[in-house]
Amino acid sequence: MASQNQIPASLPDTQNTDGLPSQSVDTASQQPKLVAWGRLCSTRTSIPSLDMKEDISYTVGRSVDCNLCLTLDQICLTWLHTISKIHFRIYRERIQNTNEIVVYLEDLSSNGTFVNKARVGRGNRVIIEHLSEIALSRDNLTVFLFLNINAPEIACQLQPELKQNYAIGRKLGAGACGEVRLLFTKDGSKRFALKIIQKNCFDSTDGNILNNPANVKNEVDILKKLKHPCIIHLEDIHDTPKAMYIILELMEGGELFEKIKKQGRLSESCAKLIFYQVVLAVHYLHKMGITHRDLKPENILLKDHSDNPLVKVSDFGMSKFVNTQTMMRTFCGTPMYVAPEILATRGRSSYTSQVDVWSLGVILYVCLSGVVPFKLDTLEEQIRGGIYMFYPEKFQDVSLNAKHLIRRMMTVDPKARITVPQILLHPWLRDTMMRMKVNRLISNFDMGNDENIAPANVNYKRPRLQL
């Protein structure tokens, strides 16, 4: 095949679209057996489909040098003259520093190439997904349906307004009420995590905020204002009758849960660096009047896979969208991290932000030991009674200060339980080297003069270490 630059001079110039009829296209076609990595499946019986097998650019236009040359035998003369010699090209490309491969369409036309009715623009490119519609010269003149043969099954497609700006990718995780997927901007320059929460897993009569659009908008406005280096950035939220789409900052290192699972347990120095960042985030949330209520290793994300990663708390806004009784019914797995006062009343009575402190205690226990503190068969009884122990084979190398902090956090009476400001000044976290590392990790974050980011002075009496 000749290169793009070798276009026969005998072809006429591209004409404008003034005389082009705007009637709907014939969508009858038969789709042959799929092969290779992609296929341009024609929506018109007169135009052939195009299989894409190699890692090259596949071009479509009037030039005979195109991989798919459009001719007068295939489309009417008026329309043909509006199509450029090389109208668009499709190719695959690996996203920099990742294993993700995406498919791009680059618009090379005068009159426009449209993907899902959105004009790409001459010289611009967009990511095209499985089943993307491609129109030539006008948005209603669909010619191809792009089939990504290697595309994963996606149970929940993007809503139209999101589809105009983003392309959805592989699954990153899943929970009781939805899933998390990779999300690209259409030009492939930015990546996010898309959390999809299905509303059908909630009872419409339980007073859930998800069922009130006005409340959703109000809470979204609040959450978007949160700004802390150890809290996941909320990019946007789109609400629909069936699902809520939450666009979040992408964390390459994955969940803390997976790191613990892979390593068995964390070293005390690693656990301290991670835990300190989580406490900073929770302290900020409490200052902003937000109780997390669902702190667990699955909701703590790592920026990378290094030994000293930047850590961010996620799902910080779910407490705003899901009431306590709903959470009791839809906790992912078991309520291993739930405070005793919530279990004691099944979430029907009031409680304070001290419930987050209990969860922090369980998280630190799991980080340092690699096991959970309670048995599943007597889980509720143990939590409500504060019945747990430091197994010698798991905690023999853990310092007394660390175990003391866990005990203070996992205290049944919330009034006697240590507070978040006191945690920050506990002897175990008074580690100058660790704090210097954390300061370096968050140094690129624009904190302004907000003292809630990393508070320095909190009145706290040094505890006696009674184990």
N, C-alpha and C positions, 0 to 999 in steps of 0.2 A: 504494500500500500504506500502511495506517495505521501510525503509530509503535508502538513496543513498549509504550508507556504506555497505549495505548487498547485495553485488554483487555475484552471484553464481560463484564459482571457476572453474566450468566446462567449461565456455565459453573460446574460444581461445583468445589469445592476438590480439590486433589490428595490421593489416598488413599495409605496406606502399602502396602508390598509383601507383607504377610503372606499374602494369599490368592492370590498370583501363582504360577502353575505355573512350574517351572524346566526344562521340556523344551527340547531343542535347537530352533533355529529352522530354518525352511525356507530353504535357501540357493539355491534355484533362481531364476534371473533371467536376463534377456537384457540385455546392455549395448549400448544404442544408440550410434550414432556420437558420439564425443567432440567437444564444442564448448567454446568459452570457456576460462577458466583453471582451472576446477574442476568436479567433478561428485560429488554424493552419489548413489552407485549403490545402489539398494535391493537387499537380499539376500532380500526377501520379495516374491512375485509380486503381493500385494494392495496394496503400498505403492509409489507412484510414485517415480521418481528425480528429482533436482533438479539442473539445470544452473545454474552460477554464472558470469555474464557480466560483471557490473558490479562496481565497487569499492564495494560496500555490504555491510552485515551481512545474511546469510541466516539466517533463524530457522526452527526446527522445534519444533512443539508442538501443543497442542490448540486454541489460539486461531485463529480464522478469519483473523486479521491476520498469521499466520505465512506465510512463503514456502512452507512445506510444512506443511499442516494435517493432523494425524492424526485420523481419525474412526473411528466404530464399524464402518463398512463395511470398514475396513482391518485392524483388530485387535480382539481380544475385549474385552468391557467391563471385565473384571477388570484387564487390563493397561492399558487406556486410562486408567483412574482413577488409575494410579500415575504417569502422564506429566503433567508440568507444563504450564500454559498456554503458557509459552515455555520449552521444555526446554533448548535450547542455541542458540548462534549461531556462525556461521563467517564469518570476514572475513580480508582480507589486510592486511598492514602492513609498511612498510619499517623495517628495523632502523636505529636512530639512527646517523647519520654514516657510513652505508654504502650500497651499492647493492643489498644483499640484501633480497629480499622473501620473507616467510614467511607461512604460513597458520595462523591461530589458531582454536581451538575454545574458547569460553567456556561454562562450565557454569552454567546459570541455574535448575537444577531442585532439587526437594526430595529426590527419591530417587536422584539421581545420574546422571551421564553418564560412560560408561566408554570410554576410548580404548585399544585393544589390551588390554582387561581391567583396566586401571588406572583407578581412580576419579579424576576430575578434581577434584571438590569445588565446591560452590556458591560462585560468585563468583570462582573460579580459572580460569585459562586455560592451555592448553598448545599447543605447536606440533604440528600434525598433518602427517604426511608422506604421500607417495604410497602408496596401499594400506593406510592406517590403517583399522582396524575400529572402528566406533562402536556401542556398545550403550546401551540405554535402561533405566533403573531397576535392572537387574541386569547383572552382567558377562557372563553367558552369553546374554543376549538381544540378539544383534547384529542391527542393523537396516540399517546402511549400511556401504559400503566407500567411503572417500574417494579419488577419483582426481585427482591433481594433474597436469593436462594439460601443464603447462610443466616438469614435473620432469625433471631430467637422468637419463640411464641410470646406474644404480648397480649395478655388477657384484657388489659384496660388501655384502650387507645386514648390519645390526647384529645382534649376538647378543641374545637376549631380555632379559638383565639390563641391557644397555646401552640397549636400546630403551625401557625403562621410564623412563629419566631423560634421554635425549638424542634429538635429531633430527638426521639426517645431511643435509649440504648438498652443494654443488657441489665438483668436483675442484679441488684447489689445486696438485697436482703428482703426478708418478709416477716410479718407479724400477724397477730390475730385479726387485725382489722384492715390490713392492706399490705403493700409492698413498697420497696424503695428501688428506683431504677436510675441508671445513668442518663443524664440529659445534656444535650449539646445545643449551643446556639446554632442557628442555621448556617452560619459561615464557618463553624467548627472552631472558632477562636476561644470559646469559653466552655467550661464543663461544670455541671451542677449535679446535685442529688435531688431526685424527684420523689417525694413521699406521697403515695396515693392512699388515702383513707376512704374505704368504702362505707357509705352511710347505712347500708342495709344491715350492718352488724350492731347497730344501736337501736334501742327501742324509741319509737317516735313519741311516746307518752312520758318519757322520763325527764323531760325538761332539759335535755341536752342542748347545749349552745349550737351544735352543728345544725340543728333544725330551725334556727332563727337567723336568717341572712343579715339582719341589722346588727345582731350581737356579734356575728362573725366578723363583719367589717370593723366594728369597734375594737375588737380584740386584736385583729390583724394590725391595725394602726398602732396599737400599744406595743406589740411584739416587734414590729419593724423598727421601733425607736431604740430597742435594747442594743447596747454597744459595749462589748467586752471581749478581750482577746481569747478568753477561755469559754466563750459561748458561741455556738454555731451561728453563722450569719443567716438570717432569714431574708431571702431575696424577694419572694413574693408568694402570695396565696391566691388560688383561683377556686371559687366555690361553685359547685353545680348541684343540681338536685340529687344526683346519685353518688357523687364522690367529691372529696376535697383534694386539691393538688397543691402541695407545699414544696416550693422550690428553695433548696438549701445549698449552702456552701458545701463543696465536695471535699471530703477528707480521705486522702489516699491510703492512710494507714489502717483504715477499717475500725472495727469495734475493739474496745478494751477486752471484751469477753473472748474474742478470738485470740488475742495476744496471750492472755492467761491460759487458755486452752492449749495453745501451741507450746508454750514454755513450761506448762505444769504449774508453776507459780512464779511470781516476780521476785527479784532480789529486793531487799529492803530499800536500797538506795533508789532503784527504779520505781518501786511502789510509792515512795515518799515524794518523788518529783511529780508523778502523775496525780497522786492524791492531793497534793498542795494546790495544784491548778484547779482541780474539781472543787475544792473548798472555796477558792477565790471566786469561782463562777457562782456557787450557791450563795455565798455572802452577797454578791452583787444582786442576784435575783431577789433575795429577801429584802434588801434595801429598796428594791423597786416594787415591793409588795407582791411578789410572785413566789408561791410555794410550788416546787417542782412536782412532788408526790409520786414520781415514778423513776427515781434514781436507781440505776443498776448498770452493770458493766456494758450491757448492750446499748445503753444510751450515752456512753462516753466514747468519743471518737478521737482517733489519733491522726495527726497531720501526715505522718509518714511512718515507715517501719524501723526507724532508728531506735537506739537504746534510750535516747533522751528526747522524746517527741513532744511537740506542742499538743496540748490536750484541749478538747472542746466538749462541753456538755450539750447534748441535743435533746429534742423533744421537750424543751423547757416551756413551751407554750401549750402542751397538751392538757395540762391541768386547767387551762382556761376553756378548752373545748370539750372536755369530758368530765362529767361530775363524778363524785366519789362512788356512788352506788353503781354507776356504769363501769367504772374502773374495777370495782370488786368483781364484776362479772366477766370482764374482758382482759384481765391481766394476761400478758403473754406467758404461758407456762403456769407457774405457781407464784403466789404472792410471797416469795422468799425474802423480799426486801421491804415489805410493808411493816410499818410501825405497829406496836401492840395496841395503841389507842384506836387505830382504824379498825383492826380486826375485832376488838372488844365490842364495838357497836355496829359492826358491818357498815361503817361509813356513814351512819345516820346522825351522828352527833358531831358537834363542832370540835375542831382540833386546831393546833397551831403549826407554824412552820417547823417546829421541833420534829415533825414526822420525817423531814429530810435528814436530820441529824442521825436518826436511827438507821436510815438507809445508807448513809455514809459509813457508819460503823460496820455494817454487813459487807459493804464493798471493800473496805480495807481488810477485813478478815479474809475475804476471798482472794484478794490480791496477794497477801502474804502467805497463804496456805495452799491455795489452789483447790480448796474444797469449800462447800457451804456449811454454815454453822448449825443448821437444823436438819432433822430427818423428815422426809416427805410424809411418812405415815402418821407422824405426830406433829406436823408443822405448826398448825395454829396453836396447839397447846404449848409448844415450846416457846413460840414467839411471845404469846401473851404472858407467859411466866418468866421470860428472860432466861430460859434454860439452854445453856450452851457451854462448851469447854474448849480450852486450847489444847488440842491433841499434841502430846510431846513429840511425836514423829514429824509433825508438821510445823511446830512452833519452837523447836529446840534452838534454832539459830536466830529467832526473832527477839529484838531487844525488849526490855521491860517497859520502856517508854511507849513503844508501839502497842503492846498489849494493854497498857494502862489506858491509852487513848481509846482503844476499841471498847473497853469496859465502860468508859465514861459516855461514849456515844450510844452503846447498846444497853442503856439503863431504861427499865420499863417505865418508870414515872417520868413523864416529859418535863415536869418542873425540876426534877433532880438531874435531868440529863444535861450534859455540857451543851453550851450554845455554839453557834458557828463562829462568832467573834472570839470566843475562848479557845476554840480549836486552833485558830490561826496563831495563837500565842502559847499553845501547848509545847512543852519541852521537846517533844519528838519532831516538831516542825520548826524549831528554832535552829535551823541548820543553815549556816551562812553560805556554804558552797552550793547547796541545793537551790537556795533562793537566788543566787547569782546566775545559775543556769536558767532558771525560770525567767528571770529578768531579761536575759539575752533572747530567750525564745519569744517573748512578747514585745521585744524592743521595737519591732517594726509596726506595731499596732498604734494607731493614733488615739491616745488616751486622753489628751487634753489635760485638764486639771482635776479629773474625777478621782476623788479619794476612795471611791468604792472599788476601784480596780484592784489595788493591792494595799489595803489599809495597814498602816504602820503601828499605830498606837491604840491599843484596846486595854482598858483596865481589867486586869486578870490576876488573881492570886495564884502563885505557883502551887500546884497540887502536891500532896504527899502520894508517893507511889505505893499503893496498897493493893497487892495482887493476891 
